[in-house]
Amino acid sequence: MKFLDQAKIFLSSGNGGAGCVSFRREKYIAFGGPNGGDGGRGGHVYVEATQDLNTLIDYRYRQHFKAGTGTHGMGRDRTGAAGEDQIIRVPIGTQVIDAETDEVLVDLTEDGQKVMLAQGGNGGWGNTRFKSSTNQSPRNANPGEPGEERWVWLRLKVIADAGLVGLPNAGKSTFLAAVSAAKPKQADYPFTTLHPHLGVVDLGPGERFVLADLPGLIEGAAEGAGLGHRFLGHVERCAAIIHLVDATAEDPTGHYRVIRSELSAYGEGLIDKPEIVVLTKCEAIDQKALETAQADLEAECGQTVFLISSVARQGLKPLLSAVYQYVDARRTAERAPEVDESEGWSPV
């Protein structure tokens, strides 16, 4: 299945049905009076998150969604049926954004979360509603209200626990394949990864987390160079960023600065997320050059730099354990009950 994380769709809720003008006409019953029923309301348009989907590919081939129109009212005080609702099912992690104002209308982060995006029009009143002491035979009824129309963007931000960033050919796909059962494309040329890949890292019972491999960034991505910043939204929800730097590059420290500059240009708090810096392909250079690259990179980033070889499967376990500490800390914080600071106690 092809991965698609962005789609633009048109939503239209249903129009309300018109009210009815009708009078009771039965033999042997005098002064029957009005009995026109109300029109039914138009159908609503909902968006619902489901764990059964992981891409927006369905919305590439169908962009228009319209709810049903309400049925008109009928005689004998019969109210028209409501129009059929339209439910748009999307993967968990999808944001719905107004196409005109760029306002985030809803962020769907839980399975089964359901939100109305367009409300159906109310049905019109039948002539029974207009009967009064001074108007015994009303001959007017209301038309149904029109529904709502709007264009929206669907943007999927995968919910991963940790995300891989780095320049093209930094070894991200090889690392993901080495630590999980994922099978991303691997090759010795740039941009082999054209869309995000997910893998589940299993460190033991109860110690699992989801790792996201993103297409490589290059200098100038903020201005649209390469694949641009389009896929960085997928690491906004991560507990930590794993920054992979190619140890065989001429200037690993310079590569590190390039990615940090692009993360800063993107914004959304990525520059402040916990970062784990890793030198990859350590089996391909001699020990002295590796120690020099490690020392220079540690001086630049101000933290311990992990050394790994995904091909030789060296140094992977200590790195994954460090990543899981961030993941576990966030999960613990999410499970913690809210504390009432004014009273100094937490609800049971």
Disulfide bonds with the S-S distance in Angstrom:
none
